[in-house]
Amino acid sequence: MRGHVLVTGGAGYIGSHTCKALSAAGFVPVTYDNLSTGNRWAVRWGPLEIGDIGDTARLGEVLRRFEPVGIVHFAALALVGESVTDPALYYRQNMAGTMTVLDTARSVAQPPFVFSSTCAVYGTPTPGQRLGEDQATTPINPYGASKLMVERVLADYGTAYGLRSATLRYFNAAGADPDGEIGEFRANETHLIPNAIEALLGRKPALSVFGRDYPTADGTAIRDYIHVSDLAKAHVRALERLLVGADSFTCNLGTGVGLSIMDVIVGLERLSNSKVPFDYEDRRPGDPPELVAEPAKSREILGQNLTENSDSETILRTALDWHQSDFVGRLLSAPKP
């Protein structure tokens, strides 16, 4: 065993996949989650400690008991539209909550810290531009701003207190565990691919496509989709680098290839031989037309095979397999609490 790793938000979509990857690498992931959006059934590779990141006493007790060799911090709110209408909620959870985790950890042992950041820190890039880490950070919504504030805190804590951290600015997480053990499942789903699949399967009304007048080839927004298992692998590699003494670093996690909303719809229709019903809606506030990574630095730091599952067909096929699985069928038919 290589030691315990505290995973805040480990019952969530990306967090649970990362717990599986940590376990495969010889660590014991300790999920710390209040289960407000996470799933108890997704915690399968280590203990679950129920608690809120704002609860200093509970968090401190867990840190002292497990003495983690590292912390991987996912626990955050991540809905762009909601952040625009209720910014206080986002600054309180994403900024103040993360500071509580950092300060509580610093009072115990201050292990290396892997931070789940976002491409939303970049704001609105020039159309066709791939975003490198040296791109100006000018977020256009409170979600991105709250993450960028944490990045500044990590830099200052590194200078003042010696904290070593990895900031991973990832683009759009997508797909599901290739083994079919876990996947994306939320009561309030906002991501494109699961909503498109649920519409295709007749479980939800027609997919809402927000905006058809963006300056893109087909008028719909373009995003860089990276497979969730590749994201999980990147978090493990980032932690491993810190554990052998690497200095703090920041890197993007993406493929460098953008897909429009219509690309995703057409890809799903090709895989399933079925139509995805959809309706055009107005643009959502805070949504830039295009976000695509320049992934050269992440490949240099974390490995060349970092996106081996992130071709569009694998992303869509694993997501479709997950949503068609018997397990998801049972989740959908279970009585609502």
Number of C-alpha atoms within 10 A of each C-alpha: 8 12 14 21 27 27 28 27 27 33 30 26 23 22 29 31 27 28 31 25 23 25 19 13 15 12 21 23 31 25 27 25 26 20 15 10 17 21 19 16 9 21 23 17 20 18 13 18 18 16 19 19 26 17 13 17 12 16 21 17 13 18 22 13 8 14 18 24 18 24 25 28 23 24 27 22 17 16 14 22 16 17 21 16 12 12 17 12 15 25 22 16 18 24 21 17 20 25 18 17 21 20 14 22 23 15 11 13 14 21 21 27 26 25 24 20 26 21 26 27 24 23 21 17 18 12 15 14 12 18 20 18 18 8 12 12 17 15 19 19 21 26 28 26 25 25 27 23 15 21 22 11 16 25 18 13 17 15 11 9 12 15 19 22 28 25 22 23 23 22 23 21 24 29 29 27 22 19 10 14 14 20 27 25 19 14 8 7 11 12 14 16 24 23 19 27 24 18 19 23 18 12 11 13 15 17 22 16 19 18 17 17 14 17 14 15 10 14 15 23 25 26 21 26 27 27 29 28 28 24 28 22 21 23 27 21 19 28 22 16 19 20 16 8 10 15 14 20 17 19 25 25 33 32 25 20 19 20 17 19 22 16 15 18 21 15 16 24 16 12 12 15 10 12 15 20 17 15 10 13 12 11 17 12 14 20 18 20 22 24 30 27 25 19 23 18 15 23 18 11 15 19 13 12 9 24 21 13 19 24 14 21 16 17 23 25 18 21 25 23 18 25 21 14 13 11 14 17 12 10 11 13 9 9 7 6 3
